[in-house]
Amino acid sequence: MRYKDQKVAVLGAGLSGAAAAGLLKDEGAQVTVLDSADEKKLLHSTLENLRQKGVSVICGPEADTDATPFDFAVISPGIDPESALARNFYARGIEIIGELELGWRSCELPVIAVTGTNGKTTTTELLAQMLNACGQRTIACGNIGKPLSDVARHRREFDVLTVEISSFQLETIRTFHPAVAVWLNFAPDHLDRYASVAEYRKAKLRIFENQDAQDVAVVNAAEQLGNLRARMVTFSAYDDGADFRLTEGEIVYQDTPVLRLAEAKLRGSHNIENLMATLAAGHARGLSFSDMVPPLLRYEPQPHRCEFVRTVGGVDYVNDSKATNLDALEKALLSQTKPVVLIAGGKDKGFRFETLRPIIEKRVKSVVLLGEMAARIAEDWKGAAKSEIATSLADAVDRAHAAADQGDVVLFSPGTSSFDMFKSYVDRGDQFRALVHALPKTK
């Protein structure tokens, strides 16, 4: 048992923290979970399950000042390293690793790791569907689905792990070493956590840190990542010099046609690149294109990603709640072929929306704004399109419904996070969908 009788603290009582605690208990550790939130605000079933396993739980202000000596601590990705809870452990010189690192140390399987500002979830799910269909048992996990620490407990069920990874998870790796690392793209994000875009980028680049010449780095050809030790395979929907490129409606590998886009259910240049990255990762695993393509063609777009909801009075309503940064919003706008009534706004993540002003002027006829950033976005886009501020999502849908004419599209693509008004982007998208379905058939 790897951690037999070691005293280990787990910071955070959410999904990742509970998974880390479960793995540590399996490995013989004495585990204490600490969370700054009041116990009433945490999931009761999770806390009860932890306690039934013999895990101690400390919640509220007491967690931030706990002085218990520990051999090391595991921090959940949702816990800010600058929080009082984390600083208490750093100040005492206690070694801190991330939940991803903990899971990696126990998984004993090759890992395909996927990062990028946008497209991580789609690409991870594409990979999992494709690999399983080709006989390589895997699961989409990490930043989606089950945390890696949970999956590591059932590692004998899999041949390879397909892991979506965020910058928050990469901050605290030590030995994490993916056999295939996928870098989809990069755009400013999470400036409410990072002091600068450069700091955010530095965190994400750690995905390549422990790779060597035996590994593969699948990289967007538009990115300048410096010298990587792994063998590099490039992809791009725009660069004819990439290994995987776009030619006359087909994805081509070097000089070999691989996948005809008209046969796929995914649309948009961003999804073309997601497909390319998936094919490149599968190729690195030794799979043939003839085996990989059929499951990719069957892949259905997931909810909240430019999801068509309904047509009302000749107006299409599209739910793109997953757009939590400017790059995702820009891609959603570029994918539209009709005049757009845009609903945007949400949590203040520390960046300005003025960089999107040219595309707003070109593609958007009217904007409805909501959330913490509404007034700031209105100022950034002043004069680019008619804009108004809504008091709630229901009010925003009503205003967009009134502003849209037959032949328009109402696009809900917030461009930032949801936590100022909603539990998650899923909650936000579900509410939008319900509001659209409640609209009368005619104005």
N, C-alpha and C positions, 0 to 999 in steps of 0.2 A: 504494500500500500504506500503510494508515493509520499503522502503527507501525514503518515501515521503519527498521532499525538502532537502534531504541530498546532499552535494556536494561530488561527487565521481570521482576520477581519474582512468582511465583505461590505463595501460601501455602496449603498443603494439597495432598496427592497423591491425593485421592479422585476421585470422579466429576466433581464441579464443577471441581476444580483441573485435571484432565486435559483437560476441555473448554475451559477458559480458555487453557491452554497451546497446544492445537491451533489455536484461533482466532488467537492472537497470532502463532504461527509462520506461518500463512497470510497474516497482515498484515505480515510482514517483520520481526518483532521478534526480538531475542536473548533467549531465555527461560530462566530458572532456576526450577525448582520446589523449594520447601523444605518439609519436614515434620518435626515434632519426633519422630515415631515412629521406632523402629528399622526399618531397611529390611526386616528379616525379618518384621515385622508388617504390612507393606504388600503390596498385591497385586502379585505379581511381574510378571504380564503387563502391567499398567499402566505400571510403571516401565520395562520393556523397550521398550514401544511409544513412550514419551516419548523415551528415549535414541536410538531408531532415527530419530526425527524431528529429532534434533539438539538436544533440550532437555537442559540440565544438570539433575541431580538431587542435592540435598543432604538427607540424612536424619539423624535422631538429634540429640544435643546440639549438634553443629556447626551445625545449622540455626538454633538459637536465638541463636547468637552471631555469625553470619555478618556480616561488615563490608563486603561488596561494595557499591559505590555503584550505585543503580538509578534510572532515570527515574521509575518509579512501580511500585506493587505491586497485585496483585489478590488479595483474600482470599476464600477459600471460606467459605460460610455456616456450616460445621461448626467453624470455627476461632474460638474465643472471643477477642474483642478484648483480653481481659485476660490471655491466655496469654503465655508468655515469647516465643514466636515473633512474635506480633503486636506486643508492646511493643517489641521490638528495632527494628522498622521505624518505629513511631510516635515513639520516642525520637530517631530520626535525622532526623525531619522529612520522611520519604518519603511522598508522596501515596499513599493507599490507597483503592481503590474495590472494590466487590464484584463477584463473577462475574456477577450479574444485570445490573448497570450496564454491564459490559463487553459482554455479549451485546446489550443494548439499543442501544448505540452503533453496532452493526454490523447490526442486523436490518432496518432500513428498511421495516418493516411495521407496520400497526396492531396493537395488543395489547389483548386482553381479559384483565385481571389479576384473579385471585380470591384473596381472603384471608378470614380468620376463624379462630377457635379450632378449630371443628369443621365438617366438611362440605366442606372445600376440594377434596379429591380427587374426591368424588362429583360435585360441581358442575362441576369442570373437565372430567371425563370426559363428563358429560351435555352440556356445551357442545360439546365436540369431536365427539361422535357426531351431535348435532343439526346443527351447522354443515356438516359434511361431507355429511350427507344432503341438505342444502339447497343444495349446490353451492358453498359457501364453503370452500375447501381450508384445513384447519388441522391442528394437532397439539396434544395435551395435553402440556405440557412444564413446565420450571421446577423446582419442588419435587418433581415426579413425572416419571417417564420421563427424557427427555434434558434436560440443563441448557440454558438459553437460549443460552449461548455455542456449544454444539454445533449447535443448530437454526439459529442465525444463519448458519452456514456453508452451509446448504442453503435459504436463504430464498426462492429463486426457485420452490421447489416449493409455496409456500403463498400464500394471500391475506390471512390474518389469523392471529395466534398466540394460543393459549389457554394462559395461563400461571398455574399455581398458585404462590403466593408466600407464604413464611413471614416472620415478623418478623425472623429472622436475616438473610434476604436484603435486607429493606427497611432494615436498619440502615445500609447502606453505599451507598445510591443517591445520585446527584447530579442527573442529568437524566432519569431513567426516567419516562416519560410515557404511561400507558395511555389509549387512547381511551375504554375502558369499564373502570371499576374497580368490583369487586363486594365488598361488605363483608357477610359472612354473619351473623356473630355475634361476641360477645366474652365470654370467661370467663377466670378466672385460670389461668395455665399458665407453664411455663418459669421458675419462680422460683429454679431452680438456676443460671440464666444472668443474670436481671435482679434488680436490688436491690429492686424493688417491682412491684406490679401496674400502677401508673401508668406506670412505665418501659416495661413490656411493651406497654401500650396505645399509648404514644407512638410506639414503633417501628412498630407496625402501621398507625397513622394516616398514616404517610408515603406510603402508597399513593396518597393524594389530593394530595400536595404539589405536583406539577407540572401538575395538571389545570387547564383553563380553561373558559370558558363554552361552548366548542364540544364539550366532552367530556360523558360521562354517568357519574354515580355511582349504582350500584344498591345500595341500602342497606336493611337490616332496619329496619322502622319502630320497633322497640323500642329502637333505639340512639340516643343523643344524641351526635352527632358534631360539633356546632358548625356554623359557617358554611363551606360548601364552595363553591368557585368553579364546579364542574361542575353541570350540570342534574341534579337528583336525581329518581330513580324509587324508590319504596318498595315493600316487600313484607312480608307478615306472615300467619301462620296464625291470629293472635289479634286483630289490630287491624282493625276494619271500615273504618278511615279510610285504609288503605294503598292504593296504586295497584293492586297485585296482592294479592288477599285470598281467603279461603276462605268460600264460601257454599253450604250444603246439599250438601256432598260434591263441589263443583266449585271449581277455581281460576278466579277472575273478574278480568278487567282492567277497572277502572272499572265499567261496567255490562254488560260483554260476557263471557258464559261462554266459557272457553277450553279447559279440560281436566277431564274427569271422572276423579276419583281411583280409582274402582273399576276403571278400565281400565288403570291403571298397575301396574307390578310392584314399585315402591318403596312402602314402608310407613312410617308414623310421621310425627309433626308436623315433625320436623327435615327429613325428606326432602320433605315438602310444600313447605317453604320453599326447599329446594335447587332443586326444580322451578320455583318462582316466580322465583327469582333467574336461572335459566337462560333462562326465557321473557323476562324483562325485558332481559337482555343481548342476546338474539336480536332482540327488538323494536327495541332501540337500533341494531342493525345493519341494520334495514330489512326484516327477515323477517316473513312473514305467520304468524299463528297456525295456519292450516290446513296450512302446510308444516312448522312446527316440532313440532307435537304428535305425529304418527305416530312419528318416531324416538325421542322421549322415552318413549312408551309401550312401545317395544321394549327399552329399557335394562334390563339385568339387574343386580341388586345385586352388588357386588364381594365377593370373599372377605374375611373378618375384620371385617365390618361387620354385626353381628347376623346372622351366617350360620348357618342351620340346618345341623347336622352329622348328627344321627342321633337316633332314638328308641330307648331301651333300657328294656325293662320298663315301658313307659308313661311314661317320663321323657324329655323333650326336652332335647337338648344344643345350646347356641347359642354360637358363637365370635364374640366381639366384641373380639378382640385389638387392634383399631385404637383402642379407647377408651384414650387416653393422658392424659386429664385428667378432672377431676371432672364437667364439663359433659357430656362424652360418656357417662360412666358413668350419670349421672342420666337422660339421654335413653334409654339402653338399658333401664334399670329401668322407666321410664314406658311403654315400648313393650310390656312383658310383660303378659299377661293371666292367667297362672298363678302359683301360689306359687313363689318363687325361692329356689334354693340358689345363692348367689353366690360365685364365686372371684375375688378381687381382690388388688391389691398389686403391688409392683415397685420400681422405682428411686425413691429419695427426691428429689423435685423441689422440696422446700422449702415445700409447702403441707399443711394439715391436712384431714382427711376429715370433721371434725365437722359441717360444713355439710350433709352428706347424711344426718345422723342421722334426721330426720323420715321421709324416704322409705325408709330401711332399716327403721325400725319398722313402716311401713305395708306394704311390698312383700316383704320378705325374711324367710324363716323360719330360715335358717342361713347362716353365712358361713365360708368357708375362705380364709385369708390366707396370702400368701407374699411373699418378697422382702425388700428392705431396710426397707420401710415396714410390715411385718406387725404388729410390736408396737405401733407408733404408731397404726395404724388400729384395732387391737383396743381400745386405750384410748379412742379417739375414739368408738367405737361400743359401748362397754361397756354392757350391759343392753338395747341396742336389738334385738339378735338373738343367738341362740346362735352363738358363734364358736370357731374353732380355728385353730392355726397349722400349716401344712404345711412340710416340709423341701425339697420340690421340686415341680415341676408334676405329675409322676407321682403323688406322694403327695397332692397337692391334688385331682386327679381321682378318686383312690380314695376319699378322704374325702367328696367331694361325692356320689359314687355311693352310698356307704353311707348318707348323710344324706337323700337324695332319696326321696320316695315316688311311687307312681303318680299321674300328674296334675300333677307338679311340672315345673319347668324348671331345669336347671343352666346358669347364665349365666356365661360366662367374660368378664368385663368389668373389666380390671385397674384402670382409673382413673388410671394413671400409666405412665411409660415402661418399657421392657423391658431396658435396657442393663445392669442389674445381673446378669441371668441369661441373657440371650439376645442374639443378634446384632441383632435388630430385632423390631418387632411382627409382621412376616410370619413370621419364624422361630418366635416364640412361638405364634402362631396355628396354624402348621403342626404344631408339636409337640402342641398341645392336640387338634387334629383327629385326629392319629394315635393318641393315647392313648385318645380316645373310641371310635375304630373298633376298638381292641384290647380293649374291655370285653366281658365275657361277655354273652350275650343276656338272661340272668336273673341275679339276685343269688344 
